[in-house]
């Protein structure tokens, strides 16, 4: 019964989406003709003339985002925005859309858990399955965002020494700091270069170098980038040569990258121990001791 109801719900949603898609062109043409007919007049656009996104999706997203904030009071829009900035997704995903995604996946997990639990074991299993799927759906976007932040932090840490070397060479060749960043964006690519490009654009539109570098440090998730921006700001304030500071920062970040690689290499044997014990040793014991056990079984 639950499977039938879920199928009918999906069928109704598909019919609604198909009808909206099929009539979108006609409604757009009607709105365009009405706008051309009443051009220059002060008319108020009714709710019927609004797009499907403005009529349904935007209010639904805002409502789901408010539900997520009520379910988790410790989460705020500012913290979500900071995490999206650290993950490099702030220009693609808004905090409201992220919060709405958590609520939507939780609702979808609730329906899925009820249907799966009811079909597998009846009402007795429906509640545990629904709770588990709801929790997974609610926590999944946060887990994906955390993985994105870690991956971006690692990418920034890896790319920073090479970028600082190129900046130091460019500055020592006679370019200014802005020109060195422009040269960097021409020859390299990756998350770090994207952040430097945004910083360069901010400085070109009139923002001070200090403020642009502070925003770069706030957007990036790697502590090494914060050390670099603070060193550049201090060099500007104290009048120290940028070339020398960039060389020191490049050497320091390269040592940090090497130390992080050595730390990972030292952790690798411990991480390999558990898969070896669980998957390799049983097969080896079976191959080595299997014939002996068969022989002992034949003797006794």
Backbone as a ProteinNet text record, in pm:
[ID]
protein_1_A
[PRIMARY]
XXXXXXXXXXXXXXXXXXXXXXXXXXXXXXXXXXXXXXXXXXXXXXXXXXXXXXXXXXXXXXXXXXXXXXXXXXXXXXXXXXXXXXXXXXXXXXXXXXXXXXXXXXXXXXXXXXXXXXXXXXXXXXXXXXXXXXXXXXXXXXXXXXXXXXXXXXXXXXXXXXXXXXXXXXXXXXXXXXXXXXXXXXXXXXXXXXXXXXXXXXXXXXXXXXXXXXXXXXXXXXXXXXXXXXXXXXXXXXXXXXXXXXXXXXXXXXXXXXXXXXXXXXXXXXXXXXXXXXXXXXXXXXXXXXXXXXXXXXXX
[TERTIARY]
81.7	0	85.7	188.5	278.2	349.6	390.9	456.8	361.7	234	135.2	114.3	104.3	86.8	208.1	327	448.2	454.5	414	412.2	311.4	193.3	94.5	143.9	213.8	269.2	371.6	461.9	560.2	493.6	387.2	315.5	249.9	190.6	128.8	232.2	346.1	452	504.6	522.5	571.2	471.7	339.5	238	242.3	258.2	262.7	383.7	501.6	622.6	611	553.2	536	441.1	332.6	237.6	301.6	379.8	447.6	547.8	621	719	650.9	538.1	469.5	406	359.7	293	385	511.7	602.9	618.1	629.4	646.1	524	405.8	283.2	266.9	296.4	285.3	387.7	508.4	609.6	569.1	509.1	463.2	350.5	261.2	151.5	201.8	299.9	356.5	428.2	500.1	571.4	473	364.4	264.4	196.8	165.9	103	195.8	326.9	423.1	437.2	440.1	450	323.8	206.8	81	71	114.5	103.8	237.9	323.6	455.3	438.4	504.9	498.4	390.7	299.4	195.9	241.6	191.5	226.9	127.3	168	85.3	155.5	78.9	133.3	125.1	237.9	241.4	173.6	73	-0.9	76.1	21.1	87.9	82.1	-21.3	-31.7	73.2	123.1	218.5	362.7	384.5	520.3	566	693.5	748.7	727.1	740.3	726.6	831.7	952	1057.9	1023.3	968.2	934.5	807.7	716.7	590.8	602.8	684.1	685.4	822.4	927.4	1057	1118.5	1120.5	1185.2	1118	982.9	921.5	943.5	943	964.7	1105.5	1205.2	1343.3	1359.6	1300.1	1309.8	1241.2	1127.6	1055.8	1136.1	1195.2	1276.5	1400.3	1459.7	1576.2	1540.4	1423.9	1380.9	1356	1303	1281.7	1415.2	1516.7	1648.3	1708.5	1694.6	1747.3	1673.7	1545.2	1471.9	1513.1	1540.5	1581.5	1721.2	1808.5	1944.8	1972.9	1937.5	1954	2098.5	2194.2	2334.7	2382.9	2311.8	2350	2288.7	2369.9	2323.1	2360.9	2299.2	2328.6	2473	2525.3	2662.7	2763.5	2741.5	2834.2	2828.9	2709.4	2697.3	2766.6	2751	2816.9	2968.3	3020.2	3164.8	3215.3	3139.5	3179.9	3175.4	3074.4	3066.8	3182.5	3222.6	3339.9	3466	3481	3599	3600.9	3483.6	3475.9	3481.1	3478.3	3479.8	3346.5	3236.4	3103.6	3013.4	3066.4	2981.7	2925.4	2998.1	2949.3	2853.4	2838.4	2749.2	2626.9	2644.8	2538.1	2519.4	2397.1	2368.2	2343.9	2363.3	2335.8	2191.3	2097.4	1956.9	1932.3	1992.5	1976.8	2039.2	2152.5	2216.1	2128.7	2074.7	1987.8	1860.5	1806.5	1687.8	1717.6	1837.1	1875.6	1878.9	1928.2	1930.2	1787.7	1697.1	1559.7	1492	1516	1454	1503.1	1632.6	1685.1	1633.5	1614	1557.6	1414.2	1334.3	1196.5	1196.3	1283	1293.3	1338.9	1434	1476.8	1366.6	1280	1167.1	1071.4	1033.5	943.9	1010.1	1136.7	1206.8	1217.7	1248.8	1258.5	1125.7	1017.4	885.3	848.8	874	839.5	925.2	1056.9	1144.7	1119.6	1105	1078.6	945.4	843.1	713.2	712	787.1	790.1	875.7	977.5	1065.4	1011.5	965.7	925.4	796.8	719.9	594.5	613.6	508.7	516.9	622.9	660.6	761.1	896.5	929.5	1057.5	1046.9	926.7	909	970.5	946.7	998	1150.1	1219.3	1366.8	1426.8	1370.9	1422.2	1399.2	1282.3	1252	1345.1	1369.7	1460	1602	1649.2	1785.3	1800.3	1705.8	1715	1699.6	1614.8	1600.5	1729.8	1791.9	1918.5	2026.9	2033.8	2134	2109.2	1982.9	1951.3	1981.9	1958.4	1986.5	2135.9	2212.9	2356.7	2441	2385.6	2466.4	2523.2	2446.4	2507	2621	2608.5	2716.7	2842.2	2825.5	2941	3009.6	2929.5	2987.5	3060.3	3001.3	3065.9	3196.6	3200.5	3324.3	3432.8	3395.6	3492.1	3543.1	3454.1	3496	3595.3	3569.6	3659.5	3796.2	3800.4	3928.7	4004.8	3934.7	4001.2	4054.9	3977.9	4024.4	4141.8	4137.5	4250	4377.6	4366.8	4483.4	4534.7	4442.2	4483.8	4554.7	4503.6	4569.3	4707.3	4718.6	4847.7	4949.7	4906.8	4998.2	5041.5	4949.5	4979.1	5050.9	5043.5	5096.4	5246.5	5334	5477.9	5513.7	5458.2	5487.5	5436.9	5319	5266.6	5353.9	5402.8	5488.8	5623.1	5675.8	5799.4	5780	5668	5642.2	5619.6	5552.1	5533.6	5668	5756.1	5887.3	5970.4	5970.6	6047	5991.5	5860	5798.1	5828	5822.3	5850.8	5996.9	6087.8	6229.7	6263.1	6178.8	6200.9	6153.3	6089	6048.3	5898.9	5817.9	5673.4	5626.8	5515.8	5452.7	5377	5321.5	5250	5126.4	5055	4937.3	4977.2	5084.6	5130.1	5179.6	5242.3	5287.7	5169.1	5062	4941.7	4879.8	4879.1	4826.3	4909.8	5041	5127.6	5101.4	5074.1	5043.9	4915.7	4813.5	4687	4698.4	4799.7	4817.3	4885.5	4970.5	5053.7	5009.5	4925.8	4882.9	4731	4680.6	4537.1	4511.4	4388.4	4353.5	4277.5	4241.1	4165.5	4240.2	4372.4	4449.3	4452.1	4466.4	4468	4331.4	4223.9	4091	4077.5	4129.4	4123.9	4210.2	4328.9	4413.4	4348.1	4278.9	4208.3	4099.7	4024.6	3921.9	3984.3	4096.3	4165.9	4214.7	4269.6	4316.7	4201.9	4088.1	3971.9	3922.6	3927.4	3887.5	3980.5	4109.9	4204.2	4188	4150.9	4133.4	4011.2	3909.9	3790.2	3800.6	3917.5	3941.1	3956.2	3948.1	3965	4113.1	4141.2	4280.2	4339.5	4473.7	4541.7	4523.5	4525.8	4512.1	4375.5	4269.1	4135.1	4118.1	4172.8	4161.1	4235.5	4352.6	4427.3	4358.7	4295.9	4221.7	4103.2	4037.1	3927.3	3978.7	4097.2	4157.5	4184.3	4234.5	4260.2	4131.8	4024.3	3896.4	3832.1	3850.3	3788.7	3860	3991	4067.9	4061.3	4069.3	4061.9	4199.4	4306.4	4441	4507.2	4564.9	4635.2	4756.4	4819.4	4937.2	4902.5	4783.1	4741.5	4724.7	4673.8	4662.9	4798.9	4896.3	5032	5089.6	5065.2	5116.4	5054.1	4923.3	4857.4	4902.2	4917.5	4964.7	5107.3	5191.5	5328.4	5332	5247.8	5244.2	5194.3	5092	5039.8	5145.5	5216.4	5322.8	5436.5	5469	5574.8	5536.2	5408.6	5363.7	5369.6	5330.2	5328.2	5469.8	5561.7	5697.8	5792.8	5751.1	5837.2	5943.7	5920.1	6015.8	6001	6108.3	6106.2	6011.6	5922.9	5827.6	5896.8	6002.3	6073	6131.7	6192.3	6252.3	6143.2	6033.1	5924.3	5865.9	5848.9	5791	5883.4	6014.2	6109.1	6102	6097.6	6089.8	5959.6	5850.4	5722	5718.5	5779.8	5783.4	5862	5977.4	6057	5982.7	5915.5	5843.3	5726.5	5649.6	5535.7	5582.2	5697.5	5748.5	5790.5	5851.2	5887	5761.6	5658.1	5533.5	5470.8	5475.6	5419.9	5497.5	5630.6	5711.4	5683.2	5667.8	5637.3	5500.7	5402.5	5270.5	5276.9	5357.6	5372.5	5440.4	5542	5608	5513.1	5429.4	5332.1	5233.1	5187.1	5096.3	5166	5292.4	5365.9	5384	5401.9	5415.5	5282.3	5171	5040.8	4994.6	5054.7	5008.1	5016.9	5128.2	5130.7	5022.1	4990.7	4885.5	4750.2	4726.3	4598.9	4588.4	4701	4698.3	4685	4707	4703.2	4563.9	4461.1	4325.1	4273.6	4287.8	4247.2	4327.4	4455.3	4536.7	4485.8	4455.5	4407.5	4270.5	4183.5	4046.2	4031.4	4110	4085.1	4198.6	4323.4	4435.7	4474.8	4484.9	4525	4428.5	4296.4	4207.6	4229.2	4248.9	4273.1	4405.9	4509.6	4638.8	4627.7	4556.7	4539.6	4461.9	4362.6	4284.4	4369.6	4456	4540.6	4648.8	4705.6	4816.6	4766.6	4665.7	4621	4509.6	4449.1	4340.3	4380.7	4486.4	4527.6	4564.7	4630.3	4665.6	4541.2	4441.2	4318.6	4246.1	4246.7	4184.5	4258.2	4388.9	4466.6	4439.1	4434.3	4404.5	4263.9	4170.9	4034.1	4027.8	4107.6	4107.3	4170.5	4271.2	4339	4248	4179.3	4096.6	3951.1
-120.4	0	126.2	124.8	240.9	261	150.5	161.1	219.5	178.5	231.4	380.8	424.3	566.9	648.1	594.6	664.2	673.7	565.8	569.6	669.1	677	776.3	918.6	940.5	1073.3	1112.4	1020.7	1049.6	1072.2	996.4	1013.3	1151.1	1195.6	1328.4	1438.9	1423.8	1524.4	1528.4	1412.4	1409.6	1473.3	1451.4	1514.3	1666.1	1712.7	1857.3	1920.7	1857	1910.4	1907.6	1800.9	1793.1	1901.5	1924.9	2028.8	2167.1	2191.9	2321.5	2339.9	2234.1	2243.5	2260.2	2191	2198.4	2334.1	2397.8	2527.8	2645.5	2618.5	2729.8	2825	2770.7	2855.9	2943.3	2884.1	2961.5	3069.6	3037	3138.1	3249.2	3213.9	3315.6	3406.1	3347.1	3427.5	3520.6	3469.2	3553.4	3669.3	3640.3	3747.3	3851.3	3805.7	3898.8	3986.4	3926.3	4004.4	4105.6	4062	4153.3	4267.1	4235	4339.8	4438.9	4388.9	4478.8	4562.2	4503.5	4577.4	4691.7	4665	4766.6	4832.8	4841.3	4902.1	5049.9	5093.9	5232.7	5260.3	5165.9	5183.7	5125.7	5179.6	5129.1	5019.7	4897.7	4781.3	4694.7	4627.9	4538.4	4395.7	4326.2	4188.5	4099.9	4026.4	3938	3811.7	3737.4	3613.4	3511.8	3523	3428.4	3451.9	3575.2	3609.2	3583.6	3549.4	3522.3	3386.8	3370.9	3243.7	3137.1	3011.6	2899.8	2907.3	2952.3	2962.3	3065.3	3180.8	3285	3252.4	3176.8	3145.3	3031.4	2930.6	2808.1	2781.2	2779.1	2731.4	2824.1	2954.5	3047.5	3048.6	3058.7	3049.6	2914.5	2806	2673.8	2661.4	2713.1	2707.8	2787.8	2906.2	2987.6	2919.1	2853.5	2784.6	2664.9	2588.5	2473.7	2518.5	2631	2683.2	2722.4	2782.7	2819.1	2694.7	2589.8	2464.5	2407.1	2410.7	2358.7	2438.3	2569.4	2651.8	2624.8	2592.3	2559.5	2423.2	2328.6	2196.4	2197.9	2286.3	2295.8	2441.1	2482.3	2623.6	2671.3	2580.1	2622.7	2661.3	2621.5	2655.8	2789.6	2875.9	3006.4	3024.8	3124.1	3152.9	3198.7	3271.4	3320.4	3205.6	3107.8	2994.3	2911.2	2893	2819.1	2894.7	3026	3105.8	3097.7	3097.8	3085.4	2949.4	2843	2710.6	2701.2	2760.8	2759.9	2838	2947.6	3021.7	2936.2	2865.3	2780	2665.7	2618.1	2509.8	2558.1	2690.7	2743.8	2733.2	2720.3	2703	2823.6	2931.2	3046	3111.7	3104	3164.9	3073.4	2948.5	2853.4	2817.2	2808.8	2766.4	2873.3	2916.3	3013	2942	3009.9	2945.3	2898.7	2976.6	2936.5	2808.4	2797.1	2675.6	2554.8	2575.6	2465	2417.8	2511.4	2473.9	2406.6	2455.9	2393	2252.6	2231.4	2097.3	1998.3	2042.2	1954.9	1914.5	2011.5	1979.7	1892	1920.8	1840.9	1696.4	1676.9	1540.9	1468.5	1543.1	1480.3	1433.2	1516	1476.4	1358	1364.4	1252	1124.4	1137.3	1020.7	965.9	1052.4	1007.2	921.8	970.8	893.2	762.9	771.2	651.2	548.7	595.3	502.4	437.6	515.5	459	353.5	383.8	289.3	164.4	181.4	65.1	-18.6	47.4	-26.9	-99	-32.3	-96.7	-213.6	-202.2	-311.5	-428.7	-403.1	-510.6	-583.5	-508.5	-573.7	-524.2	-445.4	-396	-272.3	-231.1	-109.4	-115.9	-236.7	-248.9	-193.8	-210.2	-162.3	-23.7	26	153.8	269.1	272.5	384	386.3	274.9	280.7	317.3	260.4	294.9	442.3	493.3	634.3	725.7	692.2	774.4	772.3	654.4	642.6	717.8	700.3	767.1	918.4	962.8	1106.3	1166.9	1098.7	1147.7	1152.2	1048	1045.2	1157.2	1176.4	1283.2	1421.4	1440.5	1571.3	1595.9	1491.4	1508.3	1498.8	1443.4	1420	1548.4	1657.8	1780.5	1834.8	1827.6	1874.5	1789.9	1658.8	1571.5	1601.1	1620	1652.9	1786.8	1884.6	2016.1	2006	1925.7	1906.8	1843.3	1744.3	1682.6	1782.8	1869.2	1972.1	2068.9	2106.7	2199.2	2135.5	2008.7	1940.8	1927.5	1890.9	1879.3	2012.1	2118.1	2250.3	2297.7	2271.1	2308	2237.6	2109.1	2034.4	2086.8	2121.5	2175.1	2309.7	2394.4	2523.2	2504.2	2410	2384.6	2332.6	2251.3	2195.7	2301.4	2388.7	2485	2609.9	2638.1	2765.2	2782.3	2684.3	2708.8	2745.1	2675.4	2707.8	2846.9	2881.6	3015	3123.6	3101.1	3200.4	3212.4	3102.3	3110.3	3198.2	3178.3	3260.1	3405.5	3431.1	3569.2	3633.7	3559	3614.2	3645.9	3556.2	3581.2	3701.9	3714.5	3826.7	3959.3	3959.8	4083.7	4122.8	4025.8	4056.2	4098.8	4058	4100.1	4242.1	4304.9	4443.4	4466.5	4362.8	4379.9	4418.1	4489.5	4516.1	4394.6	4406.4	4291.4	4258.1	4361.1	4335.9	4270.8	4319	4258.4	4116.1	4088.6	3952.6	3857.3	3904.1	3820.3	3796.8	3901.3	3883.6	3782.2	3787.8	3689.9	3548.8	3538.7	3409.6	3349.8	3432.1	3382	3339.1	3390.4	3352.2	3216.3	3178.3	3059.1	2940.2	2962.1	2852	2846.2	2734.5	2719.6	2635.4	2638.5	2564.8	2652.1	2597.9	2676.7	2799	2786.3	2899.9	3013.1	2978.1	3079.8	3147.6	3072.2	3132.6	3236.1	3205.2	3301.2	3423.1	3402	3516.1	3601	3538.1	3613.7	3701.2	3646.5	3725.6	3839.3	3812.8	3918.2	4028.4	3989.5	4088.6	4173	4111.5	4187.8	4285	4244.6	4334.5	4454.4	4431.9	4544	4634.8	4577.6	4658.3	4748.4	4708.1	4791.6	4895.4	4905.9	5013.6	4971.9	4843.5	4801.5	4799.9	4832.6	4836.9	4696.7	4692.4	4563.6	4490.5	4564.6	4501.3	4433.6	4505.9	4448.4	4328.7	4337.1	4225.2	4102.3	4123.2	4009.6	3950.6	4036.1	3984.3	3899.2	3941.7	3861.5	3730	3734.4	3610.8	3513	3563.2	3476.9	3421.4	3503.2	3456.2	3352.2	3366.3	3270.8	3136.8	3137.9	3014.2	2937.5	2805.5	2719.5	2677.2	2714.2	2669.8	2773.1	2732.5	2828.6	2891.1	2819.3	2873.3	2998.8	3003.3	3123.2	3240.3	3213.1	3319.8	3372.2	3283.7	3328.8	3415.8	3374.6	3451.1	3591.1	3601.5	3732.3	3823.6	3767.6	3851.4	3899.3	3814.4	3855.6	3967.3	3958.5	4063.8	4195	4187.4	4309.3	4373.2	4293	4346.8	4404.5	4342.5	4395.5	4530.6	4547.5	4677.9	4784.2	4745.5	4843.2	4883.7	4786.9	4813.7	4852.6	4840.8	4878	4775.2	4647.5	4540.6	4499.9	4453.1	4409.4	4290.4	4300.4	4193.4	4067.8	4086.7	3971.4	3884.3	3947.6	3871.2	3800.3	3870.7	3809.4	3691.3	3705.5	3596.8	3475	3500.4	3388	3313.7	3388.7	3325.4	3247.7	3307	3238.9	3113.2	3119.1	3001.6	2888	2921.8	2817.6	2760.1	2846.3	2798.8	2708.4	2747.6	2665.3	2533.5	2535.5	2409.7	2313.9	2367.6	2282.3	2227.3	2310.1	2263	2153.3	2170	2067.8	1937.9	1947.7	1827.2	1759	1837.9	1778.8	1710	1771.1	1708.6	1578.8	1577.3	1454	1345.2	1380	1280.8	1228.2	1315.3	1271.3	1172	1199.4	1105.3	972.9	980.6	857	773	838.5	764.4	704.1	767.2	713.7	602.7	592.8	495.2	351.1	306	165.4	132.8	228.7	203.3	192.3	277.2	270.2	143.1	93.2	-29.6	-154.7	-143.1	-260.9	-323.3	-241.1	-293	-360.2	-300.6	-377	-504.3	-501.9	-622.7	-734.8	-700.1	-801.2	-853.3	-764.8	-804.9	-879.2	-842.4	-894.6	-982.4	-955.7	-1029	-1148.9	-1130.3	-1241.1	-1360.2	-1341.5	-1458.8	-1538.5	-1469.7	-1541.2	-1616.6	-1555	-1623	-1746.5	-1731.6	-1847	-1958.6	-1920	-2021.4	-2096.9	-2025	-2089.9	-2175.2	-2123.9	-2196.2	-2313.1	-2288.8	-2390.7	-2478.9	-2438.9	-2518.9	-2660.8	-2683.1	-2821.9	-2902.1	-2836.4	-2907.9	-2951.7	-2863.6	-2900.9	-3013.6	-3014.6	-3123.9	-3256	-3249.1	-3372.8	-3424.4	-3334	-3375.2	-3433.6	-3377.6	-3428.7	-3570	-3595.7	-3729.3	-3832.3	-3791.6	-3885.9	-3924.3	-3823.1	-3850.1	-3878.3
0	0	0	82.1	86.6	-45.7	-108.2	-238.4	-341.9	-337.2	-431.4	-410.8	-284.5	-257.1	-302.3	-276.9	-319.7	-471.7	-540.5	-686.7	-740.9	-677.1	-719.4	-696.4	-585	-558.3	-664	-696.5	-800.8	-936	-965.1	-1091.2	-1099.3	-987.7	-986.1	-1002.2	-935.8	-949.8	-1092.8	-1154.7	-1293	-1389	-1366.7	-1452.1	-1435.2	-1311.2	-1287.1	-1354.7	-1338.6	-1401.2	-1552.7	-1608.2	-1753.3	-1803.8	-1729.8	-1771.4	-1765.6	-1660.8	-1650.9	-1764.2	-1797.7	-1905.9	-2041.3	-2061	-2190.3	-2214.2	-2107.3	-2122.8	-2095.4	-2072	-2039.9	-2157.5	-2279.9	-2397.9	-2421	-2409.6	-2430.4	-2324.9	-2199.6	-2095.1	-2112.5	-2156	-2180.4	-2295.6	-2400.8	-2513.6	-2471	-2386.1	-2338.6	-2254	-2168.6	-2085.9	-2171.6	-2275.1	-2363.4	-2440.3	-2490.5	-2564.5	-2473	-2350.5	-2255.4	-2217.8	-2201.2	-2168.9	-2283	-2409.4	-2525.1	-2541.6	-2508.9	-2524.1	-2424.8	-2301.8	-2196	-2167	-2269	-2248.1	-2214.7	-2110	-2068.2	-1966.1	-1946.7	-1846.8	-1713.5	-1606.8	-1475.1	-1437.5	-1462.4	-1432.2	-1329.5	-1251.9	-1150.9	-1201.7	-1199.5	-1245.5	-1142.7	-1184.9	-1095.5	-1067.4	-972.3	-934.5	-1047.5	-1135.7	-1245	-1351.5	-1363.6	-1467.9	-1426.7	-1303.4	-1259.4	-1309.2	-1319.6	-1362.3	-1254	-1299.1	-1206.1	-1096	-1132.1	-1031.5	-925.7	-968.1	-871.5	-793.8	-855.9	-789.3	-690.3	-724.1	-644.9	-583.6	-667.7	-620.6	-516.7	-544.2	-450.4	-313.6	-303.8	-169.8	-102.6	-182.8	-123.1	-67.3	-140.2	-93.3	36.3	41.1	162.9	280.3	255.8	362.4	414	322.1	363.4	440	398.5	470.1	612.8	631.6	767.2	852.6	790.7	865.3	911.1	824	860.8	976.2	974.2	1082.8	1214.1	1205.8	1328.3	1383.6	1293.6	1339.3	1400.3	1352	1403.9	1441.8	1563.4	1600.6	1600	1616.1	1616	1477	1374.4	1237.9	1198.2	1141.5	1094.9	948.6	887.4	747	731	830.6	821.3	825.4	914.2	919.9	791.9	737.1	610.9	498.1	496.3	392.6	404.4	527.7	547.1	499.8	525.9	480	327.8	267.1	120.6	59.3	124.5	77.4	87.3	197.4	214.7	113.9	74	-24	-167.2	-189.3	-325	-395.9	-320.8	-379.8	-358.1	-302.2	-270.6	-395.8	-507.7	-631	-707	-662.4	-729.3	-646.5	-514.6	-425.1	-318.5	-299.4	-194.9	-62.4	50.3	179.4	193	138.6	144.8	66.9	-51.4	-131.6	-61.7	4.7	76.9	192.3	268.8	379.5	329.8	218.9	161.8	111.7	59.2	13.2	129	244	361.2	400.6	403.4	441.1	336.3	208.3	101.6	104.9	125.9	133.9	258.9	366.8	487	461.6	394.3	362.2	265.5	162.9	71.1	140	234.2	310.4	398.1	451.7	532.7	449.9	331.3	244.8	200.2	162.9	118	230	351.4	463.2	497.5	491.4	519.7	415.7	288	182.2	191	208.9	214.4	339.4	454.1	576.2	572.3	517.5	508	412.1	302.1	204.6	252.3	334.4	380.3	502.7	601.2	724.4	784.1	710.7	763.8	849.2	920.7	1003.4	1111.9	1154.1	1259.5	1216.2	1088.1	1036.7	971.7	955	884.8	963.6	1095.9	1175.7	1183.5	1213.3	1215	1079.7	971	839	808.2	843.7	817.2	895	1022.6	1104.2	1047.9	1010.5	957.8	826.3	734.7	604.6	617.9	711.5	735.2	788.4	881.6	936.9	828.9	745.9	638.9	538.8	500.7	406.4	460.7	591.7	651.5	666.2	696.2	721.8	595.5	486.1	366.9	306	288	232.4	317.1	449.8	535.5	520.5	505.9	486.8	353.7	249.3	117.7	123.4	192	204.3	281.5	386.6	462.4	376.9	295.9	205.8	102.8	53.1	-41.7	22.3	146.6	216.6	235.2	274.8	294.2	162.4	55.9	-73.3	-122.9	-103.5	-147.8	-63.4	67.7	153.2	108.9	75.2	30.4	-103.4	-194.7	-324.6	-308.5	-221	-197	-136	-43.1	20.6	-81.2	-175.3	-274.9	-376.3	-418.3	-524.1	-475.2	-345.3	-295.9	-316.2	-288.9	-309.3	-453	-551.5	-691.2	-726.9	-675.7	-703.5	-641.1	-521.6	-456.8	-528.7	-580.4	-659.4	-782.1	-851.5	-970.3	-933.4	-821.8	-777.2	-742	-674.6	-637.5	-760.7	-859.3	-982.5	-1056.4	-1061.9	-1132.5	-1064	-929.4	-856.1	-871.6	-864.3	-880.8	-1024.4	-1120.1	-1258.5	-1284.7	-1188.7	-1204.6	-1204.4	-1199.1	-1196.7	-1057.3	-1051.7	-924	-875.3	-756.6	-700.2	-782.9	-829.7	-913.3	-1045	-1106.7	-1230.8	-1212	-1095.5	-1068.2	-1053.9	-990.4	-978.4	-1116.2	-1200.7	-1336.1	-1414.9	-1399.1	-1465.9	-1410.4	-1282.7	-1222.9	-1280.5	-1296.2	-1350.1	-1496.3	-1566.4	-1706.3	-1720.8	-1627.4	-1644.9	-1558.6	-1457.8	-1372.3	-1369.2	-1323.5	-1304.5	-1179.8	-1133	-1014	-915.2	-800.9	-702.1	-651.2	-629.9	-580.8	-682.9	-809.3	-913.9	-925.7	-904.7	-905.4	-794.5	-677.7	-567.1	-595.9	-652.9	-688.6	-797.3	-891	-994.8	-933.9	-840.3	-773	-693.1	-627.7	-553.2	-646.5	-762.1	-859	-911.4	-937.8	-984.7	-878.6	-752.2	-644.3	-635.5	-652.7	-649	-770.9	-884.7	-1005.2	-998.1	-925	-915.9	-804.6	-741	-646.3	-501.8	-470.8	-332.5	-296.4	-173.1	-130	-126.7	-137	-137.5	-5.1	104.2	235.2	249	208.9	219.8	126.9	5.8	-88.3	-37.1	23.2	78.1	200.7	281.2	396.1	350.6	245.1	191.5	132.5	71.1	20.7	134	245.8	360.6	419.9	419.1	472.9	382.3	250.5	158.5	157.4	171.7	161.6	292.6	280.4	398.7	448.3	378.2	414.8	505.9	618.9	704.6	636	543	473.6	394.9	336.8	263.5	358.8	478.7	577.8	620.8	637.4	671.6	559.6	435.2	321.3	316.3	332.2	324.3	438.5	557.6	669.2	645.4	586.3	558.6	454.4	351.9	249.2	308.4	392.7	455	545.3	623.2	708.9	626	513.3	427.4	370.5	332.2	282.7	390.9	513.5	622.4	662	668.6	714.9	603.1	479	367.2	334.3	363.9	334.2	188.8	129.6	-9.5	-27.4	-125.3	-150	-203.1	-283.5	-338.2	-229.4	-128.9	-19.9	60.9	89.7	165.6	89.4	-41.5	-120.8	-124.1	-130.2	-126.9	6	114.4	245.8	260.1	214.1	223.6	136.4	17.3	-69.9	-5.3	53.1	119.7	240.1	316.3	434.1	395.6	295.5	253.5	191.4	123.3	66.4	177.3	283.2	397.2	464.9	476	535.3	449.7	317.4	228.4	239.1	248.8	263.5	397.4	503	633.5	632.8	565.1	555.9	476.2	368.5	289.6	371.1	449	534	641.9	695.4	795.3	735	614.1	546.5	518	478.3	451.4	577.9	691.5	816.6	861.8	825.7	862.6	769.4	651.6	552.4	602.2	665	711.8	813	900.9	999.9	931.3	831.9	761.1	676.3	627.6	548.4	633.6	764.9	850.6	856.8	872.3	888.1	761	641.1	521.3	501.4	539.3	524.5	614.9	740.9	835.3	794.9	744.3	715.2	583.4	481.1	347	292.2	330.1	271	356	486.4	572.6	567	568.9	558.2	429.6	317.2	192.4	197.1	255.4	267.7	357.7	469.7	558.9	490.5	410.1	340.4	239.4	166.5	66.3	132	242.5	305.9	390	473.1	567.4	512.4	399.1	344	309.6	230.8	201.9	326.2	423	545.4	623.2	629.1	698.8	627	493.8	420.2	446.1	449.6	477.6	616.6	715	853.3	862.3	786.8	788.6	729.1	624.1	565.3	659	735.2	825.9	941.2	999.1	1116.9	1077.2
[MASK]
++++++++++++++++++++++++++++++++++++++++++++++++++++++++++++++++++++++++++++++++++++++++++++++++++++++++++++++++++++++++++++++++++++++++++++++++++++++++++++++++++++++++++++++++++++++++++++++++++++++++++++++++++++++++++++++++++++++++++++++++++++++++++++++++++++++++++++++++++++++++++++++++++++++++++++

